């Protein structure tokens, strides 16, 4: 890794370069990533609701499943809004979502959900995968925010920071609940 540049040198480099292509590429990648995440939510939420509503599920487990369903339903709605806002920002920048990337991420997400369900619902694996996915989204959004900040694109930087806040909140919710996840894993 090279030594950090002085602020004056950094400003000179940035003033002589447009970061629009990098911003658009990052936006397209994050839009595809989050679109893929949306494809994973619905099957997982349906499985959680089915187990929660099963008459043979104990009251304690049903309560934990209800809280899990609520948290993931809320974040599914946030993610759908992120996808909408990212697509709108791409259009504002005279671009569009990368349909090929969206298709690839969505197909991969659906395959992952199907493969995970082959041995039945595994709440430990679901929580682990969700935690990793949130961390991937936060890392990607941080890069977008930084390149947008450096280029003076406050609109994109603000959008990225909004998404980061909600994705970090979800990751922290998962991280606070590993004991509950283990209870679900062992109970079902």
Order of alpha helices (4+ residues) and beta strands (2+ residues): alpha-alpha-alpha-alpha-alpha-alpha-alpha
